[in-house]
Amino acid sequence: MTRNGRNRPRRPNIEVAHGAAGPEEAAAIAAAIEQFLRDTAPPPRAPERPRGGWLRQAMLEAIDRLPVRTSPWGDPMPWGR
């Protein structure tokens, strides 16, 4: 199994509630649980690519532009503007 790079999940506080296991067994159980948490952690998200200036400007223009047509209800001015 892979180890999720260098990222590790927060380390939980693992303790044995009942004293049925010996100290060595309790340590082995805690180590196995910690290993399981490291191995099953979700992979890190890929870094988001920065948007270029042209794409950003085009997106801003598309959002800020007034609609060319009237609304589906026939209003010349859409609500909220």
C-alpha positions in Angstrom: 0.0 0.0 0.0 1.1 3.5 -0.6 1.6 6.1 2.1 -0.1 9.2 0.7 3.2 11.0 0.2 4.4 13.0 3.2 0.9 14.1 4.3 -0.4 12.3 7.3 -3.8 12.5 8.9 -4.2 14.0 12.3 -3.0 11.5 14.9 -5.9 10.4 17.0 -5.6 9.6 20.7 -5.8 5.8 20.7 -6.1 4.0 24.0 -7.3 0.6 25.2 -10.3 1.0 27.4 -10.3 -2.4 29.0 -7.1 -4.0 30.4 -7.7 -7.4 28.7 -4.6 -7.0 26.5 -1.0 -6.8 27.8 1.1 -3.7 27.1 2.8 -5.3 24.1 -0.5 -6.3 22.6 -2.0 -2.9 23.2 1.0 -1.2 21.6 0.7 -3.6 18.6 -3.1 -2.8 18.2 -2.4 0.9 18.4 0.4 0.7 15.8 -1.9 -1.4 13.5 -4.7 1.2 13.8 -2.3 4.1 13.1 -0.9 2.3 10.1 -4.4 1.6 8.8 -5.2 5.3 9.2 -2.1 6.4 7.2 -2.7 3.8 4.5 -6.4 4.6 4.0 -6.1 8.4 4.1 -7.5 10.2 1.0 -4.9 11.3 -1.6 -4.0 15.0 -1.5 -5.9 17.2 -4.0 -4.0 18.2 -7.1 -3.1 21.9 -7.0 -5.5 24.1 -8.9 -4.0 25.5 -12.1 -3.9 29.3 -12.1 -6.3 30.8 -14.6 -4.7 33.0 -17.2 -5.7 36.7 -17.6 -7.7 36.1 -20.8 -9.8 33.4 -19.3 -10.4 35.3 -16.1 -11.4 38.4 -18.0 -13.8 36.4 -20.2 -15.4 34.9 -17.2 -15.9 38.3 -15.6 -17.4 39.7 -18.7 -19.8 36.8 -19.1 -21.0 37.3 -15.5 -21.2 41.1 -15.5 -22.9 41.4 -18.9 -26.6 42.3 -19.1 -28.7 39.8 -21.0 -29.4 40.7 -24.7 -32.9 39.3 -24.7 -35.8 39.9 -22.3 -36.5 37.4 -19.5 -38.6 34.4 -20.2 -41.6 36.3 -18.7 -41.2 39.2 -21.1 -39.8 41.7 -18.7 -37.3 44.0 -20.4 -35.4 44.4 -17.1 -34.5 41.2 -15.2 -35.3 41.2 -11.5 -32.5 42.0 -9.2 -30.7 44.5 -11.4 
